[in-house]
Amino acid sequence: MPVFCAGRRVPARPVRPSFHDPRFALLLVGQSTGWVCSWAASIVLWGFAAYHFGAGPAAISVTALCWSGPPIVLTAFTGALTDRFDPRTMLIIGYTCSAATSLGMATSGSLMFLDVAALACGAARSLCSPASSALLVRVVEPDDLLAANSLLGVTASIGQVAGPLAASVLMAATGFRVAFAADAAMYLVNVLAVLALPLLPQPDQPRGTDTQTARRTANGVRWLRTATAGAAAVARVPALRAIALARMGVIFTSGAFLVIEPLYAQHVLGRASSQFALFQAATGIGAIATGLILPVIRRRVPGSRSPARLLAAGAISCGLAAALLTGTPWLLVAYIGAFVWGVCSTVFYAAANTTLQVLAPAGKLGRVAGVISAAESTTESISMPVAGALVAIAGLRPSALVLAAVAIAAGTACLPG
């Protein structure tokens, strides 16, 4: 935010993606704890429905749909709100609403109330996704985007590794409701972290353009036009199509391997079901280590790779790592594949987010990010039943290679000409 000094308006100081900048350090802490508690809350939700309310498989499926469905449906539309207002404002609103809905789940007295609260939480989270994608371009310098995306990617990996552990500890020590209350508290911590960030001027866009466009759109079929504006931008710009294709390919492979990995651990390696969790931990460790190292490498070798080439290389490497993970009968090699997958995923998503932030048309980043996020969520939902059907038809190891090849093909198609 701007400051005033002796009657003069002093431009806000950009955030540096470094632990030495307290504003970015607070953002990392808030995002890390938020991801941990969100993962924990999503796991506790199923346990709350099953153990506290005695829900059966069908009822739990409804609860799961209430939690995960709204972002798939709404994110393509909520990106317009980020473009109309600003990402910081939408994150504050989204995090505040998410905190309220988490408290609603904590106080649920019936399964129906829990489902309604989960539905509201999903809708609130749909406000946050496009705003998160658009935030960094308004708070850091363009040359710092890759480093900032890489470090923020670490927070998601921390949540993936520590979230299930936190869920088990909270359920065992304090019960279901405390996990939801902790999730609400962490959303409020994120509000404080976002409030501390400056908001730099919108790059390459005259003042007022966004608001005037949004007002004209409001006089017509607002939601349909705003959704199609993001989709049209993706369809029109080849680089944005490449980002969407690569991200959908990688998320398809990742989602499908949630089905493949436990079966591989059991039937090929002859290990217990806990082996799947250990593979996930190895992937998370690789992702965290790479997220911390990548900014250093980028700073010391600034011209080594363009984000577009990193995007393609990351997608191809994710597919190769998946093939390595499930293409061997040796446990050590499988661990190496899981670790490498974490490394490649971090490089891929840091490059994909940076390229999207740089290339999205002025004033449409929120809508473009929302459309791509909705496409990713839909692709991930489709990937798991496709993987199950493919295993039933072709067998485990051939299916794993085919599913890994999806990410490789998507990355190859995105190689710069």
KAQUILIN-V948325 format. One record per helix or strand. SS is the DSSP state (H for helix, E for strand). FROM is the first residue (numbers start at 0). TO is the last residue. If there is no record, write none. Layout:
ss = <SS;SS>
from = <FROM;FROM>
to = <TO;TO>
This chain:
ss = <E;E;E;H;H;H;H;E;H;H;H;H;H;H;H;H;H;H>
from = <2;7;14;21;56;86;110;139;141;175;208;221;237;273;306;330;364;395>
to = <4;9;14;51;83;105;137;139;172;194;217;235;266;299;325;358;393;412>
